[in-house]
Amino acid sequence: MTKETSEKKAIKDYLKIKRAFVYHNLAGLGVFRGIPDLTAIYQGKVYQIEVKATGGRQSENQKEFQADWENHGGIYILGGIDEVMEIIK
């Protein structure tokens, strides 16, 4: 299991404990470019979560998605379990 896959699992497990609704976004042909790895809804707020292991970097499409999402009032989390736990307490 890669470090990023391990982070995704830890995040999904944590969000399930918090009773958040969470699902994995599949990338591929026809999918919105730059879409984050996970979408979570917790206490009426929608979070987009781009999981990156230490040293991981966003693609340009991911940066554009983040900017658009945040410009429309969305909450975007970049990082791993520590970042998710800091924002979704």
The first five atom37 places (N, CA, C, CB, O) and aatype in JSON, in Angstrom:
{
  "aatype": [12, 16, 11, 6, 16, 15, 6, 11, 11, 0, 9, 11, 3, 18, 10, 11, 9, 11, 1, 0, 13, 19, 18, 8, 2, 10, 0, 7, 10, 7, 19, 13, 1, 7, 9, 14, 3, 10, 16, 0, 9, 18, 5, 7, 11, 19, 18, 5, 9, 6, 19, 11, 0, 16, 7, 7, 1, 5, 15, 6, 2, 5, 11, 6, 13, 5, 0, 3, 17, 6, 2, 8, 7, 7, 9, 18, 9, 10, 7, 7, 9, 3, 6, 19, 12, 6, 9, 9, 11],
  "atom_mask": [
    [1, 1, 1, 1, 1],
    [1, 1, 1, 1, 1],
    [1, 1, 1, 1, 1],
    [1, 1, 1, 1, 1],
    [1, 1, 1, 1, 1],
    [1, 1, 1, 1, 1],
    [1, 1, 1, 1, 1],
    [1, 1, 1, 1, 1],
    [1, 1, 1, 1, 1],
    [1, 1, 1, 1, 1],
    [1, 1, 1, 1, 1],
    [1, 1, 1, 1, 1],
    [1, 1, 1, 1, 1],
    [1, 1, 1, 1, 1],
    [1, 1, 1, 1, 1],
    [1, 1, 1, 1, 1],
    [1, 1, 1, 1, 1],
    [1, 1, 1, 1, 1],
    [1, 1, 1, 1, 1],
    [1, 1, 1, 1, 1],
    [1, 1, 1, 1, 1],
    [1, 1, 1, 1, 1],
    [1, 1, 1, 1, 1],
    [1, 1, 1, 1, 1],
    [1, 1, 1, 1, 1],
    [1, 1, 1, 1, 1],
    [1, 1, 1, 1, 1],
    [1, 1, 1, 0, 1],
    [1, 1, 1, 1, 1],
    [1, 1, 1, 0, 1],
    [1, 1, 1, 1, 1],
    [1, 1, 1, 1, 1],
    [1, 1, 1, 1, 1],
    [1, 1, 1, 0, 1],
    [1, 1, 1, 1, 1],
    [1, 1, 1, 1, 1],
    [1, 1, 1, 1, 1],
    [1, 1, 1, 1, 1],
    [1, 1, 1, 1, 1],
    [1, 1, 1, 1, 1],
    [1, 1, 1, 1, 1],
    [1, 1, 1, 1, 1],
    [1, 1, 1, 1, 1],
    [1, 1, 1, 0, 1],
    [1, 1, 1, 1, 1],
    [1, 1, 1, 1, 1],
    [1, 1, 1, 1, 1],
    [1, 1, 1, 1, 1],
    [1, 1, 1, 1, 1],
    [1, 1, 1, 1, 1],
    [1, 1, 1, 1, 1],
    [1, 1, 1, 1, 1],
    [1, 1, 1, 1, 1],
    [1, 1, 1, 1, 1],
    [1, 1, 1, 0, 1],
    [1, 1, 1, 0, 1],
    [1, 1, 1, 1, 1],
    [1, 1, 1, 1, 1],
    [1, 1, 1, 1, 1],
    [1, 1, 1, 1, 1],
    [1, 1, 1, 1, 1],
    [1, 1, 1, 1, 1],
    [1, 1, 1, 1, 1],
    [1, 1, 1, 1, 1],
    [1, 1, 1, 1, 1],
    [1, 1, 1, 1, 1],
    [1, 1, 1, 1, 1],
    [1, 1, 1, 1, 1],
    [1, 1, 1, 1, 1],
    [1, 1, 1, 1, 1],
    [1, 1, 1, 1, 1],
    [1, 1, 1, 1, 1],
    [1, 1, 1, 0, 1],
    [1, 1, 1, 0, 1],
    [1, 1, 1, 1, 1],
    [1, 1, 1, 1, 1],
    [1, 1, 1, 1, 1],
    [1, 1, 1, 1, 1],
    [1, 1, 1, 0, 1],
    [1, 1, 1, 0, 1],
    [1, 1, 1, 1, 1],
    [1, 1, 1, 1, 1],
    [1, 1, 1, 1, 1],
    [1, 1, 1, 1, 1],
    [1, 1, 1, 1, 1],
    [1, 1, 1, 1, 1],
    [1, 1, 1, 1, 1],
    [1, 1, 1, 1, 1],
    [1, 1, 1, 1, 1]
  ],
  "atom_positions": [
    [[0.85, -1.17, 0.0], [0.0, 0.0, 0.0], [0.9, 1.24, 0.0], [-0.97, -0.01, 1.23], [1.82, 1.35, 0.81]],
    [[0.63, 2.17, -0.9], [1.43, 3.39, -0.97], [1.08, 4.3, 0.21], [1.19, 4.12, -2.31], [0.05, 4.12, 0.86]],
    [[1.94, 5.26, 0.48], [1.7, 6.22, 1.58], [0.41, 6.99, 1.32], [2.9, 7.19, 1.73], [-0.36, 7.23, 2.25]],
    [[0.18, 7.38, 0.07], [-1.04, 8.13, -0.26], [-2.29, 7.27, -0.06], [-0.98, 8.63, -1.72], [-3.29, 7.75, 0.46]],
    [[-2.23, 6.01, -0.46], [-3.36, 5.1, -0.26], [-3.62, 4.91, 1.23], [-3.09, 3.74, -0.94], [-4.78, 4.86, 1.66]],
    [[-2.57, 4.8, 2.01], [-2.69, 4.67, 3.46], [-3.35, 5.92, 4.06], [-1.3, 4.43, 4.1], [-4.19, 5.81, 4.96]],
    [[-2.98, 7.09, 3.58], [-3.58, 8.34, 4.05], [-5.07, 8.38, 3.69], [-2.85, 9.56, 3.43], [-5.89, 8.78, 4.52]],
    [[-5.43, 7.97, 2.47], [-6.84, 7.95, 2.06], [-7.66, 7.05, 2.97], [-6.97, 7.47, 0.6], [-8.76, 7.41, 3.39]],
    [[-7.11, 5.88, 3.28], [-7.83, 4.94, 4.15], [-8.02, 5.55, 5.54], [-7.08, 3.6, 4.25], [-9.1, 5.47, 6.11]],
    [[-6.96, 6.15, 6.07], [-7.06, 6.76, 7.4], [-8.09, 7.89, 7.42], [-5.69, 7.3, 7.85], [-8.85, 8.03, 8.38]],
    [[-8.12, 8.68, 6.35], [-9.09, 9.78, 6.26], [-10.51, 9.23, 6.21], [-8.8, 10.65, 5.03], [-11.39, 9.7, 6.93]],
    [[-10.73, 8.23, 5.35], [-12.08, 7.66, 5.24], [-12.51, 7.03, 6.56], [-12.13, 6.6, 4.11], [-13.66, 7.2, 6.98]],
    [[-11.62, 6.33, 7.23], [-11.95, 5.73, 8.53], [-12.3, 6.81, 9.56], [-10.76, 4.88, 9.05], [-13.28, 6.67, 10.29]],
    [[-11.52, 7.87, 9.6], [-11.78, 8.97, 10.54], [-13.13, 9.62, 10.26], [-10.66, 10.03, 10.45], [-13.91, 9.87, 11.18]],
    [[-13.41, 9.89, 8.98], [-14.67, 10.54, 8.63], [-15.87, 9.65, 8.93], [-14.66, 10.93, 7.16], [-16.94, 10.16, 9.28]],
    [[-15.71, 8.35, 8.79], [-16.81, 7.44, 9.14], [-17.07, 7.47, 10.65], [-16.48, 6.0, 8.68], [-18.22, 7.43, 11.08]],
    [[-16.01, 7.55, 11.44], [-16.16, 7.66, 12.89], [-16.9, 8.95, 13.24], [-14.78, 7.62, 13.59], [-17.72, 8.97, 14.16]],
    [[-16.61, 10.02, 12.51], [-17.27, 11.31, 12.73], [-18.69, 11.32, 12.18], [-16.45, 12.43, 12.09], [-19.43, 12.3, 12.36]],
    [[-19.08, 10.24, 11.52], [-20.4, 10.1, 10.9], [-20.61, 11.06, 9.72], [-21.48, 10.33, 11.93], [-21.71, 11.53, 9.46]],
    [[-19.52, 11.32, 9.03], [-19.59, 12.13, 7.81], [-19.97, 11.23, 6.65], [-18.23, 12.86, 7.53], [-19.71, 10.02, 6.68]],
    [[-20.58, 11.82, 5.64], [-20.84, 11.12, 4.39], [-19.62, 11.36, 3.52], [-22.19, 11.61, 3.67], [-19.28, 12.51, 3.25]],
    [[-18.96, 10.3, 3.08], [-17.72, 10.45, 2.32], [-17.69, 9.46, 1.17], [-16.49, 10.26, 3.22], [-18.12, 8.31, 1.31]],
    [[-17.18, 9.92, 0.04], [-17.01, 9.01, -1.09], [-15.77, 9.39, -1.88], [-18.25, 9.01, -1.99], [-15.31, 10.53, -1.87]],
    [[-15.26, 8.38, -2.57], [-14.06, 8.53, -3.4], [-14.48, 8.98, -4.8], [-13.26, 7.19, -3.47], [-15.39, 8.4, -5.4]],
    [[-13.82, 10.0, -5.31], [-14.07, 10.47, -6.68], [-13.14, 9.73, -7.63], [-13.87, 12.02, -6.79], [-11.92, 9.76, -7.46]],
    [[-13.7, 9.08, -8.61], [-12.9, 8.34, -9.58], [-12.46, 9.27, -10.7], [-13.68, 7.15, -10.14], [-13.26, 10.03, -11.24]],
    [[-11.21, 9.19, -11.04], [-10.67, 9.99, -12.14], [-10.73, 9.16, -13.42], [-9.21, 10.46, -11.85], [-10.71, 7.93, -13.37]],
    [[-10.8, 9.84, -14.53], [-10.8, 9.14, -15.81], [-11.43, 9.98, -16.89], [0.0, 0.0, 0.0], [-11.76, 11.15, -16.68]],
    [[-11.6, 9.39, -18.03], [-12.16, 10.07, -19.18], [-13.55, 10.62, -18.86], [-12.22, 9.13, -20.38], [-14.41, 9.89, -18.38]],
    [[-13.75, 11.9, -19.13], [-15.05, 12.52, -18.92], [-15.28, 13.08, -17.53], [0.0, 0.0, 0.0], [-16.33, 13.67, -17.26]],
    [[-14.31, 12.89, -16.64], [-14.44, 13.4, -15.27], [-13.89, 14.82, -15.23], [-13.69, 12.48, -14.25], [-12.97, 15.16, -15.97]],
    [[-14.46, 15.65, -14.37], [-14.02, 17.03, -14.21], [-12.53, 17.05, -13.91], [-14.82, 17.74, -13.09], [-12.07, 16.4, -12.97]],
    [[-11.77, 17.79, -14.71], [-10.32, 17.83, -14.52], [-9.95, 18.43, -13.17], [-9.65, 18.62, -15.64], [-10.47, 19.47, -12.77]],
    [[-9.04, 17.77, -12.48], [-8.55, 18.26, -11.2], [-9.42, 17.9, -10.01], [0.0, 0.0, 0.0], [-9.16, 18.36, -8.9]],
    [[-10.46, 17.09, -10.24], [-11.35, 16.74, -9.13], [-10.55, 16.05, -8.02], [-12.51, 15.82, -9.63], [-9.73, 15.17, -8.3]],
    [[-10.78, 16.43, -6.76], [-10.03, 15.84, -5.65], [-10.36, 14.37, -5.43], [-10.31, 16.62, -4.38], [-11.31, 13.83, -6.01]],
    [[-9.57, 13.74, -4.59], [-9.73, 12.31, -4.31], [-11.03, 11.98, -3.59], [-8.57, 11.82, -3.49], [-11.68, 10.98, -3.91]],
    [[-11.41, 12.82, -2.63], [-12.56, 12.52, -1.79], [-13.5, 13.72, -1.68], [-12.1, 12.09, -0.4], [-13.07, 14.87, -1.74]],
    [[-14.78, 13.43, -1.52], [-15.77, 14.43, -1.18], [-16.4, 13.99, 0.13], [-16.85, 14.6, -2.32], [-16.76, 12.82, 0.29]],
    [[-16.53, 14.93, 1.06], [-17.14, 14.62, 2.35], [-18.17, 15.7, 2.7], [-16.06, 14.5, 3.46], [-17.98, 16.88, 2.4]],
    [[-19.24, 15.27, 3.34], [-20.23, 16.19, 3.88], [-20.28, 15.93, 5.38], [-21.64, 16.02, 3.21], [-20.51, 14.81, 5.82]],
    [[-20.06, 17.0, 6.14], [-20.07, 16.88, 7.6], [-20.71, 18.13, 8.19], [-18.63, 16.68, 8.15], [-20.29, 19.25, 7.92]],
    [[-21.73, 17.92, 8.97], [-22.46, 18.99, 9.64], [-22.88, 20.08, 8.65], [-21.61, 19.6, 10.76], [-22.74, 21.27, 8.92]],
    [[-23.38, 19.64, 7.51], [-23.93, 20.56, 6.53], [-22.91, 21.26, 5.64], [0.0, 0.0, 0.0], [-23.29, 22.1, 4.83]],
    [[-21.66, 20.93, 5.78], [-20.61, 21.54, 4.96], [-20.03, 20.49, 4.02], [-19.49, 22.17, 5.84], [-19.86, 19.33, 4.39]],
    [[-19.71, 20.92, 2.79], [-19.13, 20.01, 1.8], [-17.64, 20.31, 1.68], [-19.84, 20.16, 0.41], [-17.22, 21.45, 1.49]],
    [[-16.86, 19.26, 1.8], [-15.4, 19.36, 1.74], [-14.89, 18.58, 0.53], [-14.75, 18.83, 3.05], [-15.35, 17.46, 0.27]],
    [[-13.96, 19.16, -0.18], [-13.22, 18.45, -1.21], [-11.84, 18.19, -0.62], [-13.15, 19.27, -2.58], [-11.21, 19.11, -0.09]],
    [[-11.38, 16.95, -0.71], [-10.12, 16.57, -0.08], [-9.18, 15.97, -1.12], [-10.37, 15.56, 1.07], [-9.45, 14.92, -1.7]],
    [[-8.07, 16.66, -1.35], [-7.03, 16.16, -2.24], [-5.94, 15.59, -1.35], [-6.46, 17.3, -3.19], [-5.26, 16.32, -0.64]],
    [[-5.78, 14.28, -1.39], [-4.85, 13.58, -0.51], [-3.46, 13.59, -1.14], [-5.32, 12.13, -0.24], [-3.26, 13.17, -2.28]],
    [[-2.51, 14.08, -0.36], [-1.11, 14.08, -0.8], [-0.26, 13.58, 0.35], [-0.66, 15.51, -1.25], [-0.4, 14.03, 1.49]],
    [[0.62, 12.65, 0.04], [1.61, 12.21, 1.02], [2.69, 13.29, 1.1], [2.22, 10.8, 0.64], [2.76, 14.16, 0.24]],
    [[3.52, 13.22, 2.1], [4.6, 14.19, 2.27], [5.39, 14.33, 0.98], [5.53, 13.78, 3.42], [5.84, 13.34, 0.4]],
    [[5.54, 15.56, 0.53], [6.29, 15.82, -0.7], [5.45, 15.79, -1.96], [0.0, 0.0, 0.0], [5.94, 16.14, -3.03]],
    [[4.18, 15.38, -1.85], [3.31, 15.33, -3.03], [2.93, 16.73, -3.47], [0.0, 0.0, 0.0], [2.85, 17.65, -2.66]],
    [[2.69, 16.9, -4.77], [2.34, 18.22, -5.32], [1.07, 18.14, -6.14], [3.48, 18.76, -6.18], [0.77, 17.11, -6.75]],
    [[0.33, 19.23, -6.13], [-0.88, 19.32, -6.95], [-0.52, 19.56, -8.41], [-1.8, 20.45, -6.44], [0.47, 20.21, -8.73]],
    [[-1.34, 19.0, -9.29], [-1.22, 19.32, -10.71], [-1.83, 20.7, -10.95], [-1.92, 18.22, -11.6], [-2.52, 21.23, -10.08]],
    [[-1.58, 21.26, -12.11], [-2.18, 22.55, -12.45], [-3.71, 22.46, -12.45], [-1.68, 23.03, -13.83], [-4.39, 23.37, -11.99]],
    [[-4.25, 21.34, -12.97], [-5.71, 21.16, -12.96], [-6.25, 21.13, -11.54], [-6.09, 19.87, -13.69], [-7.33, 21.66, -11.27]],
    [[-5.52, 20.5, -10.62], [-5.96, 20.45, -9.22], [-5.92, 21.83, -8.58], [-5.08, 19.48, -8.43], [-6.81, 22.18, -7.8]],
    [[-4.92, 22.62, -8.92], [-4.83, 23.99, -8.4], [-5.99, 24.83, -8.92], [-3.49, 24.64, -8.8], [-6.57, 25.62, -8.17]],
    [[-6.33, 24.66, -10.18], [-7.46, 25.4, -10.77], [-8.77, 24.99, -10.1], [-7.54, 25.16, -12.29], [-9.6, 25.84, -9.78]],
    [[-8.96, 23.68, -9.9], [-10.17, 23.21, -9.23], [-10.26, 23.82, -7.83], [-10.19, 21.66, -9.14], [-11.31, 24.33, -7.44]],
    [[-9.16, 23.79, -7.08], [-9.16, 24.34, -5.73], [-9.55, 25.81, -5.76], [-7.77, 24.17, -5.09], [-10.38, 26.24, -4.96]],
    [[-8.96, 26.58, -6.65], [-9.28, 28.02, -6.73], [-10.75, 28.23, -7.05], [-8.4, 28.71, -7.78], [-11.4, 29.07, -6.42]],
    [[-11.28, 27.5, -8.01], [-12.7, 27.64, -8.38], [-13.6, 27.25, -7.21], [-13.02, 26.77, -9.61], [-14.56, 27.95, -6.9]],
    [[-13.27, 26.14, -6.56], [-14.08, 25.64, -5.44], [-14.1, 26.68, -4.31], [-13.51, 24.29, -4.92], [-15.17, 27.02, -3.79]],
    [[-12.93, 27.17, -3.95], [-12.85, 28.14, -2.85], [-13.48, 29.49, -3.23], [-11.4, 28.34, -2.43], [-14.07, 30.15, -2.38]],
    [[-13.36, 29.89, -4.49], [-13.98, 31.14, -4.94], [-15.5, 31.08, -4.86], [-13.56, 31.45, -6.36], [-16.17, 32.11, -4.8]],
    [[-16.04, 29.87, -4.86], [-17.49, 29.69, -4.75], [-17.91, 29.34, -3.32], [-17.95, 28.59, -5.72], [-19.04, 28.93, -3.08]],
    [[-16.99, 29.5, -2.39], [-17.31, 29.3, -0.98], [-17.1, 27.9, -0.46], [0.0, 0.0, 0.0], [-17.45, 27.61, 0.68]],
    [[-16.52, 27.01, -1.27], [-16.29, 25.64, -0.84], [-15.07, 25.51, 0.05], [0.0, 0.0, 0.0], [-14.21, 26.39, 0.09]],
    [[-15.02, 24.41, 0.76], [-13.9, 24.12, 1.65], [-13.05, 23.03, 1.0], [-14.39, 23.67, 3.08], [-13.55, 21.96, 0.66]],
    [[-11.78, 23.31, 0.83], [-10.85, 22.42, 0.16], [-9.73, 22.08, 1.14], [-10.28, 23.06, -1.16], [-9.14, 22.97, 1.75]],
    [[-9.46, 20.79, 1.28], [-8.39, 20.35, 2.17], [-7.32, 19.66, 1.32], [-8.94, 19.38, 3.27], [-7.61, 18.76, 0.54]],
    [[-6.1, 20.11, 1.48], [-4.96, 19.52, 0.78], [-4.03, 18.92, 1.81], [-4.22, 20.59, -0.09], [-3.55, 19.62, 2.71]],
    [[-3.76, 17.62, 1.7], [-2.84, 16.97, 2.63], [-3.32, 15.59, 3.02], [0.0, 0.0, 0.0], [-3.96, 14.89, 2.23]],
    [[-3.0, 15.22, 4.24], [-3.33, 13.9, 4.73], [-4.24, 13.95, 5.94], [0.0, 0.0, 0.0], [-4.96, 14.92, 6.16]],
    [[-4.18, 12.89, 6.73], [-5.07, 12.76, 7.88], [-4.9, 13.9, 8.87], [-4.82, 11.43, 8.57], [-5.88, 14.35, 9.46]],
    [[-3.68, 14.37, 9.07], [-3.46, 15.46, 10.04], [-4.21, 16.73, 9.62], [-1.95, 15.75, 10.17], [-4.83, 17.39, 10.45]],
    [[-4.14, 17.06, 8.35], [-4.83, 18.25, 7.85], [-6.35, 18.11, 7.95], [-4.42, 18.53, 6.4], [-7.06, 19.05, 8.3]],
    [[-6.84, 16.91, 7.64], [-8.28, 16.67, 7.74], [-8.73, 16.79, 9.19], [-8.64, 15.26, 7.17], [-9.75, 17.42, 9.46]],
    [[-7.99, 16.19, 10.12], [-8.37, 16.24, 11.53], [-8.31, 17.67, 12.07], [-7.44, 15.32, 12.35], [-9.1, 18.02, 12.95]],
    [[-7.42, 18.47, 11.57], [-7.31, 19.86, 12.01], [-8.54, 20.67, 11.59], [-6.04, 20.49, 11.44], [-9.01, 21.53, 12.34]],
    [[-9.05, 20.4, 10.4], [-10.18, 21.17, 9.86], [-11.53, 20.57, 10.27], [-10.1, 21.25, 8.34], [-12.45, 21.3, 10.62]],
    [[-11.64, 19.26, 10.23], [-12.89, 18.58, 10.58], [-12.71, 17.96, 11.96], [-13.29, 17.47, 9.51], [-12.23, 16.84, 12.1]],
    [[-13.1, 18.72, 12.96], [-12.89, 18.27, 14.35], [-14.14, 17.66, 14.91], [-12.44, 19.44, 15.24], [-14.16, 17.23, 16.06]]
  ]
}
